[in-house]
């Protein structure tokens, strides 16, 4: 049986290896055009009701990349029937 610590270690290794493989030394076009200290925010808008899976995993990935990124839990906006997830760096 896998302990919680072992599980967390495995998840960390998966994230580490995925970032290493996919990002490597960075996207050269982005590195050339976007200042290193640039910050922004993003919002995920969903047009219909449903389930957003993987939010906890997304938080772990973003935290691995930058500990200052804040991922707010989804909030429902009934009048728009949309769900928002805000990714805001501090």
C-alpha positions as CSV (number, residue, x, y, z in Angstrom):
1,X,0.0,0.0,0.0
2,X,1.3,3.5,-0.9
3,X,1.5,6.0,1.9
4,X,0.4,9.6,1.4
5,X,4.0,10.7,1.5
6,X,5.0,8.2,-1.2
7,X,2.0,9.3,-3.3
8,X,2.9,13.0,-3.0
9,X,6.5,12.1,-3.9
10,X,5.3,10.3,-7.0
11,X,3.1,13.2,-8.0
12,X,6.0,15.6,-7.6
13,X,8.2,13.4,-9.8
14,X,5.5,13.3,-12.5
15,X,5.2,17.1,-12.5
16,X,9.0,17.6,-12.4
17,X,9.5,15.2,-15.4
18,X,6.6,16.7,-17.4
19,X,7.9,20.2,-16.9
20,X,11.5,19.1,-17.8
21,X,10.3,17.3,-20.9
22,X,7.7,19.9,-22.2
23,X,9.4,23.1,-21.1
24,X,13.0,22.3,-21.1
25,X,15.0,25.5,-21.2
26,X,11.9,27.5,-22.2
27,X,10.0,28.6,-25.3
28,X,12.6,30.7,-27.1
29,X,10.0,33.0,-28.7
30,X,8.4,33.7,-25.4
31,X,11.7,34.2,-23.7
32,X,12.7,36.7,-26.4
33,X,9.4,38.7,-26.2
34,X,8.2,38.5,-22.6
35,X,10.2,40.2,-19.8
36,X,11.3,37.8,-17.1
37,X,9.4,39.8,-14.4
38,X,6.2,40.0,-16.4
39,X,3.0,39.1,-14.4
40,X,-0.6,38.6,-15.5
41,X,-3.7,36.8,-14.6
42,X,-6.0,34.4,-16.4
43,X,-9.6,33.4,-16.0
44,X,-11.1,30.2,-17.3
45,X,-14.7,30.7,-18.4
46,X,-16.9,27.7,-18.9
47,X,-20.0,28.3,-21.0
48,X,-22.2,25.5,-19.6
49,X,-22.7,23.5,-16.5
50,X,-20.3,20.7,-15.8
51,X,-17.5,19.4,-13.6
52,X,-14.1,20.9,-13.6
53,X,-11.7,18.1,-12.7
54,X,-8.1,18.4,-11.8
55,X,-8.1,21.7,-10.0
56,X,-6.0,20.3,-7.1
57,X,-3.5,18.9,-9.6
58,X,-3.3,22.3,-11.5
59,X,-2.5,24.0,-8.2
60,X,0.3,21.5,-7.6
61,X,1.7,22.1,-11.1
62,X,1.5,25.9,-10.8
63,X,3.1,25.8,-7.3
64,X,6.0,23.7,-8.7
65,X,6.6,26.3,-11.5
66,X,6.1,29.4,-9.2
67,X,5.3,29.3,-5.5
68,X,3.8,32.8,-5.8
69,X,1.0,31.8,-8.2
70,X,-2.5,31.8,-6.5
71,X,-5.2,29.5,-7.9
72,X,-8.6,30.5,-6.6
73,X,-11.1,27.7,-6.3
74,X,-13.9,27.8,-8.9
75,X,-16.7,30.2,-8.2
76,X,-20.1,29.9,-9.8
77,X,-21.7,33.0,-11.3
78,X,-25.3,32.0,-11.6
79,X,-26.4,34.9,-13.9
80,X,-23.8,34.0,-16.5
81,X,-24.0,30.2,-16.0
82,X,-20.2,30.2,-16.1
83,X,-17.5,29.0,-13.7
84,X,-14.4,31.0,-13.2
85,X,-11.0,29.8,-12.0
86,X,-8.6,32.7,-11.4
87,X,-4.8,32.2,-11.7
88,X,-3.3,35.3,-10.1
89,X,0.4,35.7,-9.4
90,X,1.3,37.7,-6.3
